[in-house]
Amino acid sequence: MENVRRITRALGAKRLRLPPKLPDGVQGLNKLSESLEAQMSRRKKIKQITLALVTDCGGTDIGRYKLAARRCFYPHPLETVDFTTESMNTLHAGFLTAAHVLSTIDFFGPLREGELIGVIDNAAPRHGTENGQRLRGEGRKQDGEEIYALRLKSGVWIVGPNAGWNFFFLNGQAAESFLVTDTSGRYTPFRSMEVMIPTLAKVFGILPNDNLVLTPKQPQVSDGAQGVFVADWDSHGNIYLVSTIPCDEWVPAMNETRAFRIGNKIARLRHVNGIFAGNTGEQTLTVGSLQLNGNPVYYIVVVGGSAHATFGHPSVGTRVEVEE
């Protein structure tokens, strides 16, 4: 009996639940073994879930997201990471998803066994038409833009509306894509919580959510406008840029300076190697640690200052144009 107690104390340090009463001798060891084997089997089925919320729904809505995720993903451990975008700004949502979220995940290598990562990529302006139906005004398509679930080659799942730039920067990364249809017949203005998070629970194999039907389909992604745009900025005031044109059409040679118009401000940017490579107060252009579908992201940096403040606090989507 003393040997059984010694074993149970040692295993108790590993937070395994122990049978309340164990008989003496071999019978006690057998009962202990059966209990531990059952617990270890259950543990193998538990997944560690990380949910990145890239959305223009802030404030109390973030709390609702997290409550919904905890209900949908129970009993699996869940961590959430928040990235708040400008309202209805798909360029911001698409950039944050592809650059901040995915490049950070990829930096640390392949997903590990038992690791699940999902991203809600959600900004939906409901602008224009889709499938011949208006997205705003009277007689609109009430369920909004089509929702897709994309399984990337890395194993990460992305769920969101196919609107504007949301999926633009994921070109070539999807291994599978599915149109998500909610067959419940209900109408909700909060699809990101009531449809998208349950969709992740479905593709993760946690809940059946039979009202959600996933049909293999490739989304027709927007071509995006041509040019260089403000995509984001950080707390230091460094501006992140996104380009849909070749770098050699706008990036000056290393250590060369070029003038750009950012909104109604003129920037004279010297191309340097690193965010600290310029002189104090100098306006510089450089690459940082972020990647966008395998390509570097360019930053505008004012050394020792805030580029975002210097150039008039440009909003996401502001064009950055070469001054001839």
Buried (B, 14 or more C-beta within 10 A) or exposed (E): EEEBEEBBEEBEEEEBEBEEEBBEEEEBBEBBEEBBEEBEEEEEEEBBBBBBBBBBBEEEBBEBBBEBBBEBBEEBEBEBBEBBBBEBBBBBBBBBBBBBBBBBBBEEEEBEEEEBBBBBBBBBBBBEEBEEEBBEEEEEBEBBBBBBBBBBEBEBBBBBBBBBBBBBBBEEBBEBBBBBBBEEEEEBEEBBBBBBBBBBBBBBEBBEBEBBEBEEEEBEBBEBEEBBBBBBBBEBBBBBBBBBEEEEEBBBEEEEBBEBBBBEEEBEBBBBEEBEBBEEEBBBBBBBEBBBBEBBBBBBBBBEBBBBEBBEEBEBBBBBBEEE
